[in-house]
Amino acid sequence: MSSTVELTKENFDRTVTDNEFVLIDFWAAWCGPCRQFAPVYEKAAEENPDLVFGKVDTEAQPELAAAFGIQSIPTLMIVRDQVAVFAQPGALPEAALTDVIGQARKLDMDEVRKQIAEQQAQQGQAPGQGE
């Protein structure tokens, strides 16, 4: 029995909106590193039953991959309170995945939202500068 949820364009928004902590594995069947990462991701899902572990098959869901600018797979993304707090390509070893989950759990989301608002305000004030 799988502890992960197959995410599609039909259930993606609801899954991310209805759950405060969602991990997303962007993968494809032809991808060797994706197949290596799958059991690591599945084990983490079993060890963290309070979190949602989603999988996006980039071949079946190209719109989702494009919407998030996924250029290489596997890519792991973590969304907390509908904010992407982590996104990194590459198959993480088990210890690294455990560490990333722990760090994401500790995030103060009020502080994260404040930082995002500050960055957006700065970008809005000086468009085109710094290039």
DSSP file (Angstrom, degrees, kcal/mol; ACC not computed):
  #  RESIDUE AA STRUCTURE BP1 BP2  ACC     N-H-->O    O-->H-N    N-H-->O    O-->H-N    TCO  KAPPA ALPHA  PHI   PSI    X-CA   Y-CA   Z-CA
    1    1 A M              0   0    0      0, 0.0     2,-0.3     0, 0.0     0, 0.0   0.000 360.0 360.0 360.0 133.2    0.0    0.0    0.0
    2    2 A S        -     0   0    0      1,-0.1    40,-0.0     2,-0.1     0, 0.0  -0.590 360.0-161.0 -86.4 142.4    1.4    3.4   -1.0
    3    3 A S        +     0   0    0     -2,-0.3    50,-0.5    39,-0.1     2,-0.2   0.350  70.0  86.6 -96.7   2.7    1.6    6.3    1.5
    4    4 A T  S    S-     0   0    0     48,-0.1     2,-0.5    50,-0.0    50,-0.2  -0.660  70.5-134.0-106.3 161.4    1.9    8.8   -1.4
    5    5 A V  E     -a   54   0A   0     48,-2.7    50,-2.6    -2,-0.2     2,-0.6  -0.947  17.1-129.2-115.1 128.9   -0.8   10.6   -3.4
    6    6 A E  E     -a   55   0A   0     -2,-0.5     2,-0.4    48,-0.2    50,-0.2  -0.683  28.8-149.8 -76.3 118.3   -0.7   10.8   -7.1
    7    7 A L        +     0   0    0     48,-3.3    50,-0.4    -2,-0.6     2,-0.3  -0.765  21.3 171.5 -96.0 135.1   -1.2   14.5   -7.9
    8    8 A T     >  -     0   0    0     -2,-0.4     4,-2.1    48,-0.1     3,-0.4  -0.796  51.5 -97.6-129.2 172.1   -2.9   15.6  -11.1
    9    9 A K  T  4 S+     0   0    0     -2,-0.3     4,-0.4     1,-0.2    52,-0.0   0.772 123.5  58.2 -64.2 -21.3   -4.1   19.0  -12.4
   10   10 A E  T  4 S+     0   0    0      1,-0.1    -1,-0.2     2,-0.1     4,-0.2   0.855 120.9  21.2 -75.7 -35.2   -7.5   17.9  -11.2
   11   11 A N  T  > S+     0   0    0     -3,-0.4     4,-2.4     2,-0.1     5,-0.2   0.479  99.4  91.0-113.0  -2.4   -6.6   17.4   -7.5
   12   12 A F  H  X S+     0   0    0     -4,-2.1     4,-2.5     2,-0.2     5,-0.3   0.957  88.3  44.5 -61.5 -55.6   -3.4   19.4   -7.1
   13   13 A D  H  > S+     0   0    0     -4,-0.4     4,-2.5     1,-0.2     5,-0.2   0.909 116.0  47.5 -58.4 -44.1   -4.9   22.8   -6.0
   14   14 A R  H  > S+     0   0    0     -4,-0.2     4,-2.9     1,-0.2    -1,-0.2   0.909 111.1  51.3 -65.0 -40.8   -7.3   21.1   -3.5
   15   15 A T  H  X S+     0   0    0     -4,-2.4     4,-0.8     1,-0.2    -2,-0.2   0.928 114.6  42.4 -61.6 -45.3   -4.5   19.0   -2.1
   16   16 A V  H  < S+     0   0    0     -4,-2.5    66,-0.4    -5,-0.2    -1,-0.2   0.858 118.2  46.2 -71.0 -35.3   -2.2   22.0   -1.5
   17   17 A T  H  < S+     0   0    0     -4,-2.5    -2,-0.2    -5,-0.3    -1,-0.2   0.880 113.9  47.0 -73.4 -39.0   -5.1   24.2   -0.2
   18   18 A D  H  < S+     0   0    0     -4,-2.9     2,-0.4    -5,-0.2    -1,-0.2   0.577 110.0  57.1 -82.9  -9.4   -6.6   21.5    2.1
   19   19 A N     <  -     0   0    0     -4,-0.8    63,-0.4    -5,-0.2     3,-0.2  -0.976  65.1-152.3-127.5 135.1   -3.2   20.5    3.7
   20   20 A E  S    S+     0   0    0     -2,-0.4    61,-2.1     1,-0.2     2,-0.4   0.675  88.2  38.4 -80.6 -14.2   -0.8   22.8    5.5
   21   21 A F  E     +B   80   0A   0     59,-0.2    31,-2.0    29,-0.1     2,-0.4  -0.906  68.4 166.3-141.8 108.7    2.3   20.7    4.7
   22   22 A V  E     -Bc  79  52A   0     57,-3.0    57,-3.2    -2,-0.4     2,-0.4  -0.984  19.2-159.1-128.7 127.6    2.7   18.9    1.3
   23   23 A L  E     -Bc  78  53A   0     29,-3.1    31,-3.7    -2,-0.4     2,-0.5  -0.857  13.9-161.1 -98.9 140.9    5.8   17.4   -0.2
   24   24 A I  E     -Bc  77  54A   0     53,-3.3    53,-2.6    -2,-0.4     2,-0.7  -0.983   9.0-162.8-130.4 124.0    5.8   17.0   -3.9
   25   25 A D  E     -Bc  76  55A   0     29,-2.3    31,-2.9    -2,-0.5     2,-0.6  -0.920   8.6-157.3-104.6 111.8    8.1   14.7   -5.9
   26   26 A F  E     +Bc  75  56A   0     49,-2.9    49,-1.5    -2,-0.7     2,-0.3  -0.820  35.8 145.4 -88.6 123.1    8.2   15.6   -9.6
   27   27 A W  E     - c   0  57A   0     29,-2.6    31,-3.2    -2,-0.6    32,-0.4  -0.850  37.5-146.9-148.3 174.6    9.3   12.4  -11.4
   28   28 A A    >   -     0   0    0     -2,-0.3     3,-1.4    29,-0.2     7,-0.2  -0.977  27.9-121.3-151.1 151.1    8.9   10.2  -14.6
   29   29 A A  T 3  S+     0   0    0     -2,-0.3     6,-0.1     1,-0.3    -1,-0.1   0.811 111.6  54.3 -62.5 -32.3    9.0    6.5  -15.2
   30   30 A W  T 3  S+     0   0    0      4,-0.0     2,-0.7    -3,-0.0    -1,-0.3   0.553  85.7 101.6 -79.2  -6.9   12.0    6.7  -17.6
   31   31 A C    <>  -     0   0    0     -3,-1.4     4,-1.9     1,-0.2    -3,-0.2  -0.699  56.2-162.7 -89.6 111.2   14.1    8.6  -15.0
   32   32 A G  H  > S+     0   0    0     -2,-0.7     4,-1.9     1,-0.2     5,-0.2   0.926  91.5  48.6 -57.9 -50.3   16.7    6.4  -13.3
   33   33 A P  H  > S+     0   0    0      0, 0.0     4,-2.1     0, 0.0    -1,-0.2   0.842 108.6  56.5 -60.4 -31.2   17.4    8.8  -10.4
   34   34 A C  H  > S+     0   0    0      1,-0.2     4,-1.8     2,-0.2    -2,-0.2   0.923 106.8  48.5 -63.8 -42.9   13.6    9.1   -9.9
   35   35 A R  H  < S+     0   0    0     -4,-1.9    -1,-0.2     1,-0.2    -3,-0.1   0.848 111.5  50.3 -66.8 -33.0   13.3    5.4   -9.5
   36   36 A Q  H  X S+     0   0    0     -4,-1.9     4,-0.5     1,-0.2    -1,-0.2   0.872 112.7  46.7 -69.4 -36.7   16.2    5.4   -7.0
   37   37 A F  H  X S+     0   0    0     -4,-2.1     4,-2.6     1,-0.2     3,-0.4   0.772  93.6  80.7 -76.4 -26.8   14.5    8.2   -5.0
   38   38 A A  H  X S+     0   0    0     -4,-1.8     4,-2.7     1,-0.2     5,-0.2   0.878  93.1  44.4 -53.0 -49.4   11.1    6.5   -5.0
   39   39 A P  H  > S+     0   0    0      0, 0.0     4,-2.2     0, 0.0    -1,-0.2   0.850 113.6  51.9 -67.7 -30.2   11.7    4.1   -2.1
   40   40 A V  H  X S+     0   0    0     -4,-0.5     4,-2.1    -3,-0.4    -2,-0.2   0.929 113.0  44.8 -65.6 -45.1   13.4    6.8    0.0
   41   41 A Y  H  X S+     0   0    0     -4,-2.6     4,-2.1     2,-0.2    -1,-0.2   0.902 112.7  51.2 -65.1 -42.8   10.4    9.1   -0.6
   42   42 A E  H  X S+     0   0    0     -4,-2.7     4,-2.0    -5,-0.3    -1,-0.2   0.900 109.8  49.6 -62.4 -42.2    7.9    6.2    0.2
   43   43 A K  H  X S+     0   0    0     -4,-2.2     4,-2.0     1,-0.2    -1,-0.2   0.910 109.9  50.7 -64.4 -42.0    9.8    5.4    3.5
   44   44 A A  H  X S+     0   0    0     -4,-2.1     4,-1.0     1,-0.2    -1,-0.2   0.879 108.4  53.5 -62.4 -37.3    9.7    9.1    4.5
   45   45 A A  H  < S+     0   0    0     -4,-2.1     3,-0.5     1,-0.2    -1,-0.2   0.910 109.3  47.9 -63.0 -41.9    5.9    9.1    3.8
   46   46 A E  H  < S+     0   0    0     -4,-2.0    -1,-0.2     1,-0.2    -2,-0.2   0.850 112.8  48.9 -66.7 -33.8    5.5    6.1    6.1
   47   47 A E  H  < S+     0   0    0     -4,-2.0    -1,-0.2     1,-0.2    -2,-0.2   0.606 115.3  44.4 -82.4 -12.4    7.5    7.7    8.8
   48   48 A N    ><  +     0   0    0     -4,-1.0     3,-2.0    -3,-0.5    -1,-0.2  -0.552  63.1 161.6-129.5  66.1    5.6   11.1    8.6
   49   49 A P  T 3  S+     0   0    0      0, 0.0    -1,-0.1     0, 0.0    -2,-0.1   0.664  71.0  66.0 -66.4 -13.9    2.0   10.1    8.4
   50   50 A D  T 3  S+     0   0    0     -3,-0.1     2,-0.3     2,-0.1   -29,-0.1   0.578  95.3  70.3 -81.6  -8.4    0.9   13.6    9.4
   51   51 A L  S <  S-     0   0    0     -3,-2.0     2,-0.6    -6,-0.2   -29,-0.2  -0.738  83.2-120.7-108.0 157.0    2.3   15.0    6.2
   52   52 A V  E     - c   0  22A   0    -31,-2.0   -29,-3.1    -2,-0.3     2,-0.7  -0.864  21.5-163.7 -97.8 124.5    1.0   14.7    2.6
   53   53 A F  E     - c   0  23A   0     -2,-0.6   -48,-2.7   -50,-0.5     2,-0.3  -0.920  14.9-175.4-108.9 107.6    3.5   13.2    0.2
   54   54 A G  E     -ac   5  24A   0    -31,-3.7   -29,-2.3    -2,-0.7     2,-0.4  -0.695  13.4-154.6-104.0 156.4    2.4   13.8   -3.4
   55   55 A K  E     -ac   6  25A   0    -50,-2.6   -48,-3.3    -2,-0.3     2,-0.6  -0.997   1.2-162.0-129.6 133.4    3.9   12.6   -6.6
   56   56 A V  E     - c   0  26A   0    -31,-2.9   -29,-2.6    -2,-0.4     2,-0.9  -0.957  12.2-147.9-116.4 114.3    3.6   14.4  -10.0
   57   57 A D  E  >  - c   0  27A   0     -2,-0.6     4,-2.4   -50,-0.4     3,-0.3  -0.716  10.0-157.5 -77.7 108.1    4.3   12.3  -13.0
   58   58 A T  T  4 S+     0   0    0    -31,-3.2    -1,-0.2    -2,-0.9   -30,-0.2   0.725  89.4  55.2 -66.2 -20.5    5.8   14.9  -15.3
   59   59 A E  T  4 S+     0   0    0    -32,-0.4    -1,-0.2     1,-0.1   -31,-0.1   0.889 116.3  35.7 -75.3 -40.2    5.0   12.9  -18.4
   60   60 A A  T  4 S+     0   0    0     -3,-0.3    -2,-0.2     1,-0.2    -1,-0.1   0.726 128.2  37.3 -83.4 -22.8    1.3   12.6  -17.5
   61   61 A Q    >X  +     0   0    0     -4,-2.4     4,-1.8     1,-0.1     3,-0.5  -0.463  63.2 152.9-127.9  59.7    1.0   16.1  -16.0
   62   62 A P  H 3> S+     0   0    0      0, 0.0     4,-2.6     0, 0.0     5,-0.2   0.808  72.9  61.2 -62.7 -27.7    3.2   18.4  -18.2
   63   63 A E  H 3> S+     0   0    0      2,-0.2     4,-2.5     1,-0.2     5,-0.1   0.910 105.1  47.0 -65.3 -40.3    1.1   21.4  -17.2
   64   64 A L  H <> S+     0   0    0     -3,-0.5     4,-1.5     2,-0.2    -1,-0.2   0.930 112.5  49.1 -66.0 -44.3    1.9   21.0  -13.6
   65   65 A A  H  <>S+     0   0    0     -4,-1.8     5,-2.7     1,-0.2     3,-0.3   0.921 114.2  46.4 -60.1 -43.1    5.6   20.6  -14.3
   66   66 A A  H ><5S+     0   0    0     -4,-2.6     3,-1.4     1,-0.2    -1,-0.2   0.893 106.4  58.3 -66.7 -39.8    5.6   23.7  -16.5
   67   67 A A  H 3<5S+     0   0    0     -4,-2.5    -1,-0.2     1,-0.3    -2,-0.2   0.817 113.0  39.9 -60.6 -30.6    3.6   25.7  -14.0
   68   68 A F  T 3<5S-     0   0    0     -4,-1.5    -1,-0.3    -3,-0.3    -2,-0.2   0.320 112.1-118.1-101.9   7.4    6.4   25.2  -11.4
   69   69 A G  T < 5 -     0   0    0     -3,-1.4     2,-0.5     1,-0.2    -3,-0.2   0.839  43.2-178.5  63.3  34.0    9.2   25.6  -13.9
   70   70 A I      < +     0   0    0     -5,-2.7    -1,-0.2    -6,-0.2     3,-0.1  -0.553  12.5 165.6 -71.0 118.1   10.5   22.0  -13.4
   71   71 A Q        +     0   0    0     -2,-0.5     2,-0.3     1,-0.3    -1,-0.2   0.690  62.5  24.1-106.6 -27.3   13.6   21.7  -15.6
   72   72 A S  S    S-     0   0    0     18,-0.0    -1,-0.3   -46,-0.0   -46,-0.1  -0.985  84.6 -98.8-140.5 152.2   15.1   18.5  -14.2
   73   73 A I  S    S+     0   0    0     -2,-0.3   -39,-0.2    16,-0.1   -46,-0.1  -0.924  89.1  40.4-129.0 153.7   13.8   15.5  -12.3
   74   74 A P  S    S+     0   0    0      0, 0.0    16,-3.6     0, 0.0     2,-0.4   0.526  72.9 170.2 -71.1 149.6   13.5   14.3   -9.7
   75   75 A T  E     -BD  26  89A   0    -49,-1.5   -49,-2.9    14,-0.3     2,-0.5  -1.000  19.9-152.5-125.2 131.1   12.7   17.6   -8.1
   76   76 A L  E     -BD  25  88A   0     12,-2.6    12,-2.3    -2,-0.4     2,-0.4  -0.887  14.8-177.6-102.2 130.9   11.4   17.8   -4.5
   77   77 A M  E     -BD  24  87A   0    -53,-2.6   -53,-3.3    -2,-0.5     2,-0.5  -0.977  11.7-158.1-125.8 142.0    9.2   20.7   -3.5
   78   78 A I  E     -BD  23  86A   0      8,-2.5     7,-2.6    -2,-0.4     8,-1.2  -0.986   7.2-168.0-120.3 128.3    7.7   21.4   -0.1
   79   79 A V  E     -BD  22  84A   0    -57,-3.2   -57,-3.0    -2,-0.5     2,-0.5  -0.968   5.0-177.8-117.9 121.6    4.7   23.6    0.2
   80   80 A R  E >  S-BD  21  83A   0      3,-2.7     3,-1.9    -2,-0.5   -59,-0.2  -0.980  75.0 -10.8-118.8 130.9    3.6   24.9    3.7
   81   81 A D  T 3  S-     0   0    0    -61,-2.1    -1,-0.2    -2,-0.5   -61,-0.1   0.879 130.1 -56.1  48.9  42.8    0.5   27.0    4.0
   82   82 A Q  T 3  S+     0   0    0    -63,-0.4     2,-0.4   -66,-0.4    -1,-0.3   0.672 116.2 115.4  65.6  21.0    0.3   27.2    0.2
   83   83 A V  E <   -D   80   0A   0     -3,-1.9    -3,-2.7     0, 0.0     2,-0.7  -0.985  69.1-128.0-120.1 126.5    3.8   28.7    0.1
   84   84 A A  E     +D   79   0A   0     -2,-0.4    -5,-0.3    -5,-0.2     3,-0.1  -0.630  34.2 169.8 -72.2 114.6    6.7   26.8   -1.6
   85   85 A V  E     +     0   0A   0     -7,-2.6     2,-0.3    -2,-0.7    -1,-0.2   0.525  63.0  24.6-105.3  -9.3    9.4   26.8    1.0
   86   86 A F  E     +D   78   0A   0     -8,-1.2    -8,-2.5     2,-0.0     2,-0.3  -0.963  54.8 164.7-156.0 135.9   11.8   24.3   -0.7
   87   87 A A  E     +D   77   0A   0     -2,-0.3   -10,-0.2   -10,-0.2   -12,-0.0  -0.876  13.4 155.9-153.3 122.1   12.5   23.2   -4.2
   88   88 A Q  E     -D   76   0A   0    -12,-2.3   -12,-2.6    -2,-0.3     2,-0.1  -0.970  32.1-134.1-150.2 130.1   15.5   21.3   -5.3
   89   89 A P  E     +D   75   0A   0      0, 0.0   -14,-0.3     0, 0.0   -16,-0.1  -0.477  63.1  64.2 -77.4 156.1   16.3   19.0   -8.2
   90   90 A G  S    S-     0   0    0    -16,-3.6     2,-0.8    -2,-0.1   -14,-0.2  -0.050  88.2 -77.2 111.1 149.2   18.2   15.7   -7.5
   91   91 A A        -     0   0    0    -18,-0.1   -57,-0.1    -2,-0.1   -16,-0.0  -0.707  49.8-144.9 -81.4 111.0   17.5   12.5   -5.7
   92   92 A L        -     0   0    0     -2,-0.8   -52,-0.1     1,-0.1    -2,-0.1  -0.535  13.8-119.0 -76.4 139.3   18.1   13.2   -2.0
   93   93 A P     >  -     0   0    0      0, 0.0     4,-2.4     0, 0.0     3,-0.3  -0.372  34.9-102.2 -67.8 160.3   19.7   10.5    0.2
   94   94 A E  H  > S+     0   0    0      1,-0.2     4,-2.5     2,-0.2     5,-0.2   0.890 121.3  50.4 -53.3 -46.5   17.5    9.4    3.1
   95   95 A A  H  > S+     0   0    0      1,-0.2     4,-2.1     2,-0.2    -1,-0.2   0.890 111.3  49.0 -62.3 -39.5   19.4   11.4    5.7
   96   96 A A  H  > S+     0   0    0     -3,-0.3     4,-2.6     2,-0.2    -1,-0.2   0.898 111.0  49.6 -67.7 -40.4   19.1   14.6    3.6
   97   97 A L  H  X S+     0   0    0     -4,-2.4     4,-2.5     2,-0.2    -2,-0.2   0.924 110.9  49.9 -63.9 -44.0   15.4   14.1    3.0
   98   98 A T  H  X S+     0   0    0     -4,-2.5     4,-2.2    -5,-0.2    -2,-0.2   0.908 112.0  49.0 -59.0 -42.7   14.8   13.6    6.8
   99   99 A D  H  X S+     0   0    0     -4,-2.1     4,-2.6     2,-0.2    -2,-0.2   0.918 110.4  49.5 -64.3 -45.2   16.8   16.8    7.5
  100  100 A V  H  X S+     0   0    0     -4,-2.6     4,-2.5     2,-0.2    -2,-0.2   0.905 111.0  49.9 -62.0 -42.3   14.9   18.9    4.9
  101  101 A I  H  X S+     0   0    0     -4,-2.5     4,-2.2     2,-0.2    -1,-0.2   0.928 111.3  49.6 -62.2 -44.1   11.6   17.7    6.4
  102  102 A G  H  X S+     0   0    0     -4,-2.2     4,-1.4     1,-0.2    -2,-0.2   0.911 111.7  47.9 -61.1 -43.3   12.8   18.6    9.9
  103  103 A Q  H  X S+     0   0    0     -4,-2.6     4,-0.7     1,-0.2     3,-0.2   0.912 111.5  50.1 -64.2 -42.0   13.9   22.0    8.8
  104  104 A A  H >< S+     0   0    0     -4,-2.5     3,-0.6     1,-0.2    -1,-0.2   0.860 107.3  54.9 -66.1 -34.8   10.6   22.6    7.0
  105  105 A R  H 3< S+     0   0    0     -4,-2.2    -1,-0.2     1,-0.2    -2,-0.2   0.854 107.3  51.2 -63.7 -33.9    8.6   21.6   10.1
  106  106 A K  H 3< S+     0   0    0     -4,-1.4    -1,-0.2    -3,-0.2    -2,-0.2   0.596  82.5 119.7 -82.3 -11.3   10.5   24.2   12.1
  107  107 A L    <<  -     0   0    0     -4,-0.7     2,-1.0    -3,-0.6     3,-0.1  -0.253  64.3-134.0 -59.3 138.0    9.8   27.1    9.8
  108  108 A D     >  -     0   0    0      1,-0.2     4,-2.1     2,-0.0     3,-0.4  -0.834  18.7-164.2 -88.9 103.0    7.9   30.0   11.3
  109  109 A M  H  > S+     0   0    0     -2,-1.0     4,-2.6     1,-0.3     5,-0.2   0.788  85.4  58.9 -67.7 -27.2    5.4   30.5    8.5
  110  110 A D  H  > S+     0   0    0      2,-0.2     4,-1.9     1,-0.2    -1,-0.3   0.920 109.2  45.7 -63.2 -41.3    4.4   34.0    9.7
  111  111 A E  H  > S+     0   0    0     -3,-0.4     4,-2.5     2,-0.2    -2,-0.2   0.902 111.5  52.1 -66.5 -41.6    8.1   35.0    9.3
  112  112 A V  H  X S+     0   0    0     -4,-2.1     4,-2.3     1,-0.2    -2,-0.2   0.933 110.5  47.5 -60.5 -46.8    8.3   33.4    5.9
  113  113 A R  H  X S+     0   0    0     -4,-2.6     4,-2.4     1,-0.2    -1,-0.2   0.882 110.8  52.5 -62.9 -37.5    5.2   35.3    4.7
  114  114 A K  H  X S+     0   0    0     -4,-1.9     4,-2.3     2,-0.2    -1,-0.2   0.921 109.9  48.3 -63.4 -44.4    6.6   38.5    6.1
  115  115 A Q  H  X S+     0   0    0     -4,-2.5     4,-2.5     2,-0.2    -2,-0.2   0.899 111.0  50.4 -63.8 -40.7    9.9   37.9    4.2
  116  116 A I  H  X S+     0   0    0     -4,-2.3     4,-2.7     2,-0.2    -1,-0.2   0.923 110.2  49.9 -63.0 -44.0    8.0   37.2    0.9
  117  117 A A  H  X S+     0   0    0     -4,-2.4     4,-2.2     1,-0.2    -2,-0.2   0.898 111.3  49.3 -62.1 -40.5    6.0   40.4    1.3
  118  118 A E  H  X S+     0   0    0     -4,-2.3     4,-2.3     2,-0.2    -2,-0.2   0.914 111.6  48.5 -65.1 -42.6    9.2   42.4    1.9
  119  119 A Q  H  X S+     0   0    0     -4,-2.5     4,-2.5     1,-0.2    -2,-0.2   0.916 111.9  49.0 -63.3 -42.9   10.8   40.9   -1.2
  120  120 A Q  H  X S+     0   0    0     -4,-2.7     4,-2.0     1,-0.2    -1,-0.2   0.891 110.5  51.1 -64.9 -38.3    7.8   41.6   -3.3
  121  121 A A  H  X S+     0   0    0     -4,-2.2     4,-1.2     2,-0.2    -1,-0.2   0.911 111.3  47.7 -64.6 -42.3    7.6   45.2   -2.1
  122  122 A Q  H  X S+     0   0    0     -4,-2.3     4,-1.3     1,-0.2     3,-0.3   0.905 112.0  49.6 -65.2 -41.7   11.3   45.7   -2.9
  123  123 A Q  H  < S+     0   0    0     -4,-2.5    -1,-0.2     1,-0.2    -2,-0.2   0.869 108.9  53.5 -65.4 -35.7   10.9   44.1   -6.4
  124  124 A G  H  < S+     0   0    0     -4,-2.0    -1,-0.2     1,-0.2    -2,-0.2   0.779 106.5  53.1 -69.6 -26.6    7.9   46.4   -7.0
  125  125 A Q  H  < S+     0   0    0     -4,-1.2    -1,-0.2    -3,-0.3    -2,-0.2   0.818 119.2  27.9 -80.2 -31.0    9.8   49.5   -6.2
  126  126 A A  S >< S-     0   0    0     -4,-1.3     3,-1.3    -3,-0.1    -1,-0.2  -0.507  74.3-177.4-133.3  66.5   12.8   49.0   -8.5
  127  127 A P  T 3  S+     0   0    0      0, 0.0     3,-0.1     0, 0.0    -3,-0.1  -0.408  72.2  11.3 -67.6 138.9   11.8   47.0  -11.6
  128  128 A G  T >  S+     0   0    0      1,-0.3     3,-0.6    -2,-0.1     2,-0.2   0.343  96.1 123.5  83.0  -7.6   14.6   46.3  -14.0
  129  129 A Q  T <   +     0   0    0     -3,-1.3    -1,-0.3     1,-0.2    -3,-0.1  -0.544  59.4  33.7 -87.1 154.8   17.4   47.4  -11.7
  130  130 A G  T 3         0   0    0     -2,-0.2    -1,-0.2    -3,-0.1    -2,-0.0   0.637 360.0 360.0  82.9  14.8   20.3   45.2  -10.7
  131  131 A E    <         0   0    0     -3,-0.6    -2,-0.1     0, 0.0    -1,-0.0   0.454 360.0 360.0 -92.3 360.0   20.5   43.3  -14.0
